[in-house]
Structures are given as structure tokens and as C-alpha cells.
């Protein structure tokens, strides 16, 4: 008999006995500890490899799931240091408009009823606003969740106090003309109303002024307000950043000013923990600080310094459009020759505007022929233009009686004159004694024994110096003796502009968020603090500017501005040169900067709450 193995045989007696004692077929977790005792070395390696692979796959799957269901988002943290030229004086919205540094810092510390976001006016402290049909009544509803940096609530009383302070001449605020005839009244606990004597189209821009805390400033004598310590140390506002610290050098000048994020800010953000401003006397020093990593960014990069900036690979250069223009403003009171329109026209034709792009540096510029820039209300694309034409310039000078004489002819004629007459011929038309005749001009213009000359005054900065010298070369090519007078940034306003001490001023004017030309060209603005730098006076132009301010409809208002520019360009009180761009330098580490246009330099901070360095993952 042959016995064969039965492959289908059931469990043995031993197996049945073990199973009867332990019903589970799988080992428990404690039993798994002994698993390796029953495995060979090869089986152990397989087990380890399989286990590690499984763990890695599970981890990768978990990461994938998390990544697919979350997104990167800004997080609070990080510090930013910016180089800025100048010194802070008043971190106070009543006075900040007179100093660019003050305006920058005040923009971060204080909030206005409205704010300009680079494109339009939107509510800030205001929850909403309405404009009545008569265009004279503005009703503002205040938010109820605004807190001052010291923890107290912002109320209607703070708004009433701030406007009253501006209207009080004891405060000596430069904003006084903006609110001079404006009436304000409280409607209820959250609502105020502004009443104008007549419609004023740019009024929304005035409502961006920062609001002061009444509970702090009401105890300060208005006549001593400019002396108050709180103008610099721990100014209390309701903006996205609040005062943290400042430090001074041995001379008492402020070296740096640090702000920290306001944890109670009503809007999302800000994300950057600290912002520090470091102050420098000029842009060259500021650029050097950026190069040696003393700062992270630069408030403004002059075009002539961009090419020499080292370490540019770690920086972002943001080119922002700015409603600003650079022009050569004539002061006919200080140079009799400029009273002749033919001479002013000749100067306009003699300047090679297209070549100014090379002088202005690497930043793009737009050649202009009028004071209102593109994309602004009243832009005039068919205004009278004075193209570069030296032949036309020379013809106009001849028609004006200015005969061309060679340098040799002039030197020969001097020898036959009396010494007193020789001295007179060296003088410019202005009452000031002119410097010695320049060597780099081959011929002069002479009329009744006097030479035609012009002194161009400008701020002592590389870009403006180069621009002035380029214009000087152009004018001397048609026989106009031209001098360049450089004045420091600190003195240009007090010593030159305020007293109108120039024959021709090469300077830039920033229009702000509203293109209203009134402050720059109305005859009422001829005297300081007005900004009518050409002392332009024309009754019809005045009437057009006055009417335009009362018109809310942009198309109708724009037509008034076009008519005004036609009058302006026929008179030629200035030569409009170009509209520059604003180059703002930030480190690549800062994300969230989306500005493409600004109305004033401080508007670069309009969306500061969106800037960030740190990030985190959040659910989608």
C-alpha cells in the first residue's frame, strides 16, 4: 500500500490545540516585538526596506495632500530699513506737507478720512461718504472700530478738532487755505458734514489729511504747537505703524527713526514688524549706504546714480508714474530781456528736449509741452508745441533786436570804449553782477551795448546740474550767454523760491492726486507760499482755473483746463521739459508691492499693509 501526502489535509492536532487557546489569527502589537526572532537576515532586510519605503510614501502622500489643500500666505514678521534724504521735523499732518520726510513718516503713522491708493480716493477712517447734488455738501460716516495707538477710540470729536486746528491760524498750518471757508458740523455720533461755499472738484484730496487725537493735542497751546515734543517723539496716530524709537548723533541730528506695526490697525496687516528710516544728507550717501548693506531699500533713486549702484541683483527697481513735471520757469522781473515774448520763444526753440533723455539718466522720461500730464483730467494732446529749431530761435532773436557778434568782434569793440562802459557791458540784464564771460561760447547777442545773458538757478543735485548744463549748451549755441547757479537742497526753498530770487528756475512741480493747476498758475499764487514760479498773470486764465475748480464733471472740467493751457503756451512763461518717473528701490525679499503710479512720493506706502517678507501655509 502506498501512502501519499494529502495537500488538503486540515490543521494538525498541535495547530488545533494552539488555536483553541488563542482565537486571534494575527499577532498583537506586543507580539510583533518578537517577530525578528523568527526571521532570517535576508527577511529582516526585506522587512526594514519595506517599512522605510512605506513610511516615506505615507509622508510624501501627507505632504502632497497638505500642499494641494493649502496655499502660501503672508505672515507677520520681518524688518525693513530704508535710506532717505533729509531730516524729520514734524511728524504731524498739520505740517508734514512742507517736508517730504515728514510726509513719508506721517503717511504711516496717521490715517485720514480718505486715502489715495494710486488710482482713486477710497475710505480710510471713513466707512462711506456721499456728495450732494449741489456738489457743495460732503457727508462722511466714520468707522466705529478705529483705535489710537495709545488704546483710546477714535471719535467724531477728533475729526472736528483736527479741521478746527487747521482753520485756526495760530497753528500756522500750510493746509489752512484748503479749509479756509469750509464749514463742518456733526450730524450724529458717527457722521459729519462738510459744507463748501461753492463746488470744489479737488476737495476729496483734502480729506486725506491725517486726523489728530483731540485728547492729546487739545491741551497744547496752538501758538506753541510746532514746539511740542510729540511732533517727533511718540506721535500718536491711528495708522498702520506706530512710533518705536529714534536715535540722534552727537550733533543732535536724527540718525534713524523706527516704527513698529500697529497691532490694533483696523485693516488686514500690516505684515512687516518694523520699518526703520535712516537719514542721509544727499542721494550719493544714501546709495552708498544701500551698497554696503546699511539699508535694505532707498526712498528714491536718481537716474544718474542707477548705473553706478552695486549689488543691484538683490534689488527690485519699481518705476512709478508720478504727476510731476520739470520746467524752466522765467522770472521776467529779474531779467528785462525775458519780457520780450520773442526771446522766450527763441529759448523754447533752442532747447533740444529729445536729447534730455540722455541727461535724465536711465529712468524713462516723457517729453511734455504743457503742465497737465497724460492720463490726467485736462491733458491736451494738441497744445502748441515749440519744436527744437535753432534756425527759428536765431531768427526770433534777430527780430527782437539781438544782433549776433563774434567773440573777437566784441573783444575788439571793448578796447575802444571807456572803462566804465566796459564794465557795464559785462553785466547781465539782471541787477546782480554777472560772473566773468564764459570761455566756451564763440559769439554773443548784443543790443544797445548790452549782452543777452541768462542765469539758470537749480538745486545742487547731479541730475539737475547735468540738465542745467545741457540747456546752457543749447542756449549758448544761439548766442545767449548762460550761467548755471547751483543752490543746496536745504536753501533752495527759503533763499530762492520763497523770495523769487532767480532769472530762470529749473525745477520740478508735483501736482498731487488732483491735476488742479490753480496753485501753480493762478495770479493769487504769485507770492509765497504760492507756487506760481513764473509770476504768470492773465485774467482769462485765472477765470478758467476758478471755474474749473467748481466743476465735478471731468469732461467739462478738462475742457476748461485745455483752454487754460492754450493761453499759457501762447504766453510762454515757462518751457515745459519732461515728466519724470519715480524709481523706488526695494529688496527682493519684500513681496506684495503692487504700486504702478503715485501722486506724491509718500504714496509709495499707500498699500504698505500688503507688503510682507515672512510666509505661512493656510487652508484654501
PyMOL commands that set and color helices and strands:
alter all, ss='L'
color gray80, all
select helices_A, chain A and resi 13-21+30-38+41-69+96-98+100-109+156-167+176-179+203-206+214-217+222-227+229-231+283-291+303-306+312-314+332-334+336-339+341-350+353-359+390-399+407-415+419-426+462-476+492-497+518-521+523-525+539-549+554-571+601-605+608-610
alter helices_A, ss='H'
color red, helices_A
select strands_A, chain A and resi 70-75+79-85+114-116+121-123+126-131+137-142+183-188+191-195+241-248+254-261+274-280+297-298+315-322+324-330+365-367+403-406+443-447+450-451+453-459+481-487+504-510+574-587+597-598+614-619
alter strands_A, ss='S'
color yellow, strands_A
deselect
rebuild
show_as cartoon
